[in-house]
Amino acid sequence: MARVLVLGGAGFIGYHLAARLADEGHALTLVDDFSRGRADAAVAALRERPGVRFVEADLTAPDALAALPREWDQVFMLAAVVGVRNVERDPARVLRTNTLALQHLLDWLPAAGETLFFASTSEVYAGSVALGLAAVPTAEDVPLAIAAAGAPRTAYAISKILGEAAVSHAGRARGLRWVIARYHNVYGPRMGADHVIPELALRAVRREDPFRLYGAGQRRAFCHVTDAVEATVRLMTTEGAWGRVVNVGNDTEETVIEDLATLVLRRADHRPAIERVPAPAGSPARRCPDLGRLRALTGFSPKVPLEAGVGETFDWYRAWWEQQGRGR
């Protein structure tokens, strides 16, 4: 049984990871301030499980973790402001929150003993791909570039590139074990409404007609959250992954957005007129990870087919919508 600290434990990946670790019998401490994570029935049930402790704290405060013990086997840093709408609405908040939360954690952690997992993102590749410095599928060793530092959408990528540098340099200076995962288009139940699959699902539930489809020809490789959690757990327990940056995603089912919408609309039994509109500014035309390093280190292979995962996710959002009373 490991002593595990999950920062961002009420968030999307954080909750699913915590539920998996609780199933395995680990002693969990979850930290969240609910600025993005949900204080919902799922979190309430998780908090009642044996061996699970929940702490509400603002990680941008220097003393946020002062009351916690400092002896852990695993520390997962998943707390961050994410989502295109959040980034475009207040990029300064994204930079401040993501940077301060990580830096305070690094200042607080002891010099050695635990293994730190830092959640990064495929967004760090966006500038490199746009400038022709990286191919798609994209491997971890390509140069990272910011095409336009003042563009709001780049704030999230900048915060994660800075985070990766902070983790690797702190690890080298202090002997801290770490692994960095660059998540690619992870989806599933309970991820909020500001991402493409839940947004399509909720608009289908509302029977939108005509149905606006942004960037219909763009290509993505979506990874179900249970696969992402499996890869995360494997990376943390694989000694060869320590000190490495590793892509996490699904490279087996790349799809265009129009085909994704077709899966959602079929599940919703909704046949609207499709209104194709341009993708938002700065949205990459294609995104897919090279998972060669992840496979070589851990033997991981994605298991959840896109159609099954989208169906499960749609059903969750339809039920959530009805529970809110909005389906009446």
C-alpha positions as CSV (number, residue, x, y, z in Angstrom):
1,M,0.0,0.0,0.0
2,A,1.4,3.4,-1.1
3,R,1.0,6.8,0.5
4,V,-0.4,8.9,-2.3
5,L,-1.0,12.6,-2.6
6,V,-3.2,13.7,-5.5
7,L,-3.4,17.5,-6.2
8,G,-6.4,18.3,-8.3
9,G,-8.2,15.2,-6.9
10,A,-11.7,16.5,-7.6
11,G,-10.9,17.3,-11.2
12,F,-11.4,15.2,-14.3
13,I,-8.4,12.9,-14.5
14,G,-7.7,13.4,-10.8
15,Y,-11.0,11.9,-9.7
16,H,-10.7,8.9,-12.1
17,L,-7.1,8.3,-11.0
18,A,-8.1,8.6,-7.3
19,A,-10.9,6.2,-7.7
20,R,-8.6,3.7,-9.3
21,L,-6.0,4.1,-6.5
22,A,-8.7,3.7,-3.9
23,D,-9.8,0.5,-5.5
24,E,-6.2,-0.8,-5.1
25,G,-6.2,0.0,-1.4
26,H,-3.7,2.9,-1.3
27,A,-3.8,5.6,1.4
28,L,-5.0,8.7,-0.4
29,T,-4.9,12.4,0.4
30,L,-6.8,14.5,-2.2
31,V,-6.4,18.2,-2.5
32,D,-8.6,20.6,-4.5
33,D,-10.2,24.0,-4.2
34,F,-13.2,23.2,-6.4
35,S,-12.3,26.2,-8.7
36,R,-12.6,23.7,-11.5
37,G,-13.2,20.3,-9.9
38,R,-16.8,19.3,-8.9
39,A,-18.0,18.8,-5.3
40,D,-20.5,16.3,-6.7
41,A,-21.9,13.0,-5.6
42,A,-19.0,11.1,-7.1
43,V,-16.4,13.1,-5.0
44,A,-18.7,12.8,-1.9
45,A,-18.7,9.0,-2.3
46,L,-15.0,8.9,-2.9
47,R,-14.4,10.9,0.3
48,E,-16.3,8.3,2.3
49,R,-14.1,5.4,1.2
50,P,-11.6,3.9,3.7
51,G,-8.2,5.4,3.5
52,V,-9.2,8.5,1.6
53,R,-8.7,12.0,3.1
54,F,-9.8,15.2,1.4
55,V,-8.3,18.6,1.9
56,E,-9.8,21.8,0.4
57,A,-6.9,24.2,-0.3
58,D,-5.9,27.0,-2.7
59,L,-2.6,25.8,-4.1
60,T,-1.6,29.3,-5.2
61,A,-1.2,30.2,-1.5
62,P,2.4,29.6,-0.3
63,D,1.2,27.7,2.8
64,A,-1.5,25.7,1.2
65,L,0.2,22.3,2.0
66,A,1.8,23.3,5.3
67,A,-0.6,21.2,7.5
68,L,0.0,18.0,5.5
69,P,2.6,15.4,6.3
70,R,5.7,15.5,4.0
71,E,6.2,11.7,3.6
72,W,4.7,10.3,0.4
73,D,5.5,7.5,-2.0
74,Q,3.7,9.1,-4.9
75,V,2.7,12.7,-5.6
76,F,0.5,13.4,-8.6
77,M,0.3,17.1,-9.7
78,L,-2.8,17.3,-11.8
79,A,-4.2,20.6,-10.6
80,A,-4.3,23.3,-13.3
81,V,-6.6,25.8,-15.0
82,V,-7.4,24.1,-18.4
83,G,-9.9,24.5,-21.2
84,V,-9.9,26.8,-24.2
85,R,-12.6,29.0,-22.9
86,N,-10.8,29.6,-19.6
87,V,-7.6,30.3,-21.5
88,E,-9.2,32.8,-23.8
89,R,-11.2,34.5,-21.1
90,D,-8.3,35.0,-18.6
91,P,-4.9,33.9,-19.9
92,A,-3.1,35.8,-17.1
93,R,-5.0,33.7,-14.5
94,V,-4.0,30.5,-16.3
95,L,-0.3,31.5,-16.2
96,R,-0.4,32.7,-12.6
97,T,-2.4,29.7,-11.2
98,N,-0.6,26.9,-13.0
99,T,2.9,28.4,-12.2
100,L,2.3,29.3,-8.6
101,A,0.6,26.0,-7.7
102,L,3.5,23.9,-9.1
103,Q,6.2,26.1,-7.7
104,H,4.7,26.0,-4.2
105,L,4.5,22.3,-4.4
106,L,8.2,22.0,-5.5
107,D,9.2,24.3,-2.6
108,W,7.3,22.2,-0.2
109,L,8.4,18.7,-1.2
110,P,11.3,17.2,0.6
111,A,14.5,16.6,-1.3
112,A,14.0,12.9,-2.0
113,G,11.8,9.9,-1.2
114,E,8.7,10.3,-3.3
115,T,8.1,10.2,-7.0
116,L,6.4,13.2,-8.6
117,F,4.1,13.0,-11.5
118,F,3.5,16.2,-13.5
119,A,0.6,16.4,-15.9
120,S,1.6,18.3,-19.0
121,T,-0.2,18.6,-22.3
122,S,-0.1,18.0,-26.1
123,E,-0.6,21.8,-26.4
124,V,3.2,22.2,-25.9
125,Y,3.6,20.9,-29.4
126,A,1.1,23.3,-31.1
127,G,3.7,26.0,-31.9
128,S,6.3,23.5,-33.2
129,V,3.8,21.8,-35.5
130,A,2.5,25.2,-36.8
131,L,6.0,26.3,-37.5
132,G,7.0,23.1,-39.3
133,L,9.4,22.0,-36.6
134,A,7.5,18.8,-35.7
135,A,5.6,16.1,-37.5
136,V,2.3,14.5,-36.6
137,P,2.2,12.0,-34.9
138,T,4.5,13.9,-32.6
139,A,7.3,12.4,-30.5
140,E,8.6,13.8,-27.2
141,D,12.0,14.9,-28.4
142,V,10.9,17.6,-30.9
143,P,11.9,21.2,-30.1
144,L,9.1,23.1,-28.4
145,A,8.3,26.5,-29.8
146,I,5.7,29.3,-29.0
147,A,4.6,30.9,-32.3
148,A,2.9,33.9,-30.6
149,A,3.5,34.4,-26.9
150,G,0.9,37.1,-26.7
151,A,-1.9,35.0,-28.1
152,P,-4.3,34.1,-25.3
153,R,-4.5,30.4,-26.3
154,T,-0.8,30.0,-25.9
155,A,-0.9,30.8,-22.1
156,Y,-1.8,27.2,-21.2
157,A,1.1,25.8,-23.3
158,I,3.5,28.3,-21.8
159,S,2.5,27.4,-18.3
160,K,3.1,23.7,-19.0
161,I,6.4,24.2,-20.7
162,L,7.5,26.3,-17.7
163,G,6.1,23.5,-15.4
164,E,8.1,20.8,-17.2
165,A,11.3,22.9,-16.9
166,A,10.6,23.5,-13.2
167,V,10.1,19.8,-12.5
168,S,13.1,18.6,-14.4
169,H,15.5,21.2,-12.9
170,A,14.2,20.8,-9.4
171,G,14.6,17.1,-9.8
172,R,18.1,17.3,-11.0
173,A,19.1,19.8,-8.3
174,R,17.5,18.0,-5.4
175,G,17.5,14.3,-6.4
176,L,13.8,14.2,-6.8
177,R,12.3,11.3,-8.8
178,W,9.8,12.6,-11.4
179,V,7.9,11.7,-14.6
180,I,6.2,14.1,-16.9
181,A,3.2,13.0,-19.0
182,R,1.9,15.0,-22.0
183,Y,-1.8,14.1,-22.2
184,H,-3.4,14.1,-25.6
185,N,-7.2,14.7,-25.9
186,V,-8.3,12.7,-22.9
187,Y,-12.1,12.4,-22.6
188,G,-14.8,10.6,-20.6
189,P,-17.5,11.2,-18.0
190,R,-17.2,14.1,-15.7
191,M,-14.8,16.3,-17.6
192,G,-16.8,19.5,-17.6
193,A,-18.5,21.1,-20.6
194,D,-15.7,23.0,-22.2
195,H,-14.2,20.3,-24.4
196,V,-15.3,19.0,-27.8
197,I,-16.9,15.7,-26.9
198,P,-19.1,16.9,-23.9
199,E,-19.9,20.0,-25.9
200,L,-21.1,18.0,-28.8
201,A,-23.0,15.7,-26.5
202,L,-24.8,18.5,-24.6
203,R,-25.8,20.3,-27.9
204,A,-27.1,17.0,-29.2
205,V,-29.2,16.4,-26.0
206,R,-30.6,19.9,-26.5
207,R,-31.6,18.9,-30.0
208,E,-29.7,21.8,-31.6
209,D,-30.8,22.2,-35.3
210,P,-29.0,23.3,-37.3
211,F,-26.1,21.7,-35.6
212,R,-22.9,23.9,-35.8
213,L,-19.8,22.0,-36.4
214,Y,-16.5,23.8,-35.8
215,G,-13.4,22.6,-37.7
216,A,-15.2,19.6,-39.2
217,G,-12.1,18.5,-41.1
218,Q,-9.7,18.7,-38.2
219,R,-8.2,15.5,-37.0
220,R,-7.8,14.3,-33.4
221,A,-6.8,11.1,-31.6
222,F,-8.9,10.8,-28.5
223,C,-8.0,8.8,-25.4
224,H,-10.6,7.5,-22.9
225,V,-9.8,8.5,-19.3
226,T,-9.5,4.9,-18.2
227,D,-6.7,4.3,-20.7
228,A,-5.1,7.6,-19.6
229,V,-5.3,6.5,-15.9
230,E,-3.8,3.1,-16.8
231,A,-0.9,4.7,-18.5
232,T,-0.4,7.1,-15.6
233,V,-0.3,4.3,-13.0
234,R,2.2,2.4,-15.2
235,L,4.5,5.3,-15.6
236,M,4.6,6.0,-11.9
237,T,5.6,2.5,-11.1
238,T,8.1,2.0,-13.9
239,E,11.6,2.9,-12.9
240,G,12.7,3.4,-16.5
241,A,10.1,6.2,-16.8
242,W,11.6,8.3,-14.0
243,G,13.3,11.4,-15.3
244,R,11.5,11.0,-18.7
245,V,8.8,13.0,-20.6
246,V,6.3,10.6,-22.1
247,N,3.2,11.1,-24.3
248,V,-0.1,9.6,-23.1
249,G,-2.9,9.2,-25.5
250,N,-4.4,6.9,-28.1
251,D,-2.6,6.6,-31.5
252,T,-4.8,3.8,-32.8
253,E,-8.0,5.7,-33.8
254,E,-7.4,9.1,-35.3
255,T,-10.6,10.6,-36.4
256,V,-11.9,13.8,-38.1
257,I,-14.3,16.0,-36.1
258,E,-17.2,15.4,-38.5
259,D,-17.0,11.6,-37.9
260,L,-16.8,12.2,-34.2
261,A,-20.0,14.3,-34.4
262,T,-21.6,11.5,-36.4
263,L,-21.0,9.1,-33.5
264,V,-22.5,11.5,-31.0
265,L,-25.5,12.3,-33.1
266,R,-26.2,8.7,-33.8
267,R,-26.1,7.9,-30.0
268,A,-28.4,10.8,-29.4
269,D,-30.8,9.6,-32.2
270,H,-30.7,13.2,-33.6
271,R,-30.5,14.0,-37.3
272,P,-30.1,17.8,-37.6
273,A,-28.9,19.8,-40.5
274,I,-25.1,20.3,-40.2
275,E,-23.7,23.8,-40.4
276,R,-20.0,23.6,-40.9
277,V,-18.1,26.7,-39.6
278,P,-14.3,27.4,-39.3
279,A,-12.4,26.1,-36.3
280,P,-11.5,28.6,-33.6
281,A,-8.3,30.6,-34.2
282,G,-5.2,28.8,-33.1
283,S,-6.8,25.3,-33.1
284,P,-4.4,22.8,-34.6
285,A,-5.5,21.1,-37.8
286,R,-4.2,17.7,-36.6
287,R,-3.1,16.2,-33.3
288,C,-1.9,12.7,-32.6
289,P,0.8,11.4,-30.3
290,D,3.7,9.1,-31.1
291,L,3.4,6.5,-28.3
292,G,6.6,4.6,-29.0
293,R,8.2,5.7,-25.8
294,L,5.2,4.9,-23.6
295,R,4.9,1.4,-25.2
296,A,8.6,0.7,-24.8
297,L,8.7,1.7,-21.2
298,T,5.4,0.2,-20.0
299,G,3.9,-2.1,-22.6
300,F,0.8,0.1,-22.6
301,S,-1.8,-0.2,-25.4
302,P,-5.1,1.7,-25.5
303,K,-8.1,-0.6,-24.9
304,V,-11.3,1.6,-25.2
305,P,-12.6,1.9,-28.8
306,L,-13.7,5.5,-29.7
307,E,-17.3,4.5,-30.4
308,A,-17.7,2.7,-27.1
309,G,-16.0,5.5,-25.2
310,V,-18.1,8.2,-26.9
311,G,-21.2,6.3,-26.2
312,E,-20.5,6.0,-22.5
313,T,-19.5,9.7,-22.3
314,F,-22.7,10.8,-24.1
315,D,-24.9,8.7,-21.8
316,W,-23.2,10.2,-18.8
317,Y,-23.8,13.8,-20.0
318,R,-27.4,13.0,-21.0
319,A,-28.1,11.7,-17.5
320,W,-26.3,14.7,-15.9
321,W,-28.4,17.1,-18.0
322,E,-31.6,15.4,-16.9
323,Q,-30.5,15.4,-13.3
324,Q,-30.1,19.2,-13.5
325,G,-33.7,19.4,-14.5
326,R,-32.7,20.9,-17.8
327,G,-34.2,18.1,-19.9
328,R,-37.8,19.0,-18.8
